[in-house]
Amino acid sequence: AISRIENSAGSIRFSTLERYARAIGWQLSLALHPPR
């Protein structure tokens, strides 16, 4: 899964990014905003 992230190969799951972030000691957050 990490190689897919690094190679930008299509869609990956948010949970995969979340696990990767946790593994490197970071926290992943997602924000949605209405258009301005």
Secondary structure, DSSP 8 states (H G I E B T S, - for coil): -HHHHHTT-S---HHHHHHHHHHTT-----------
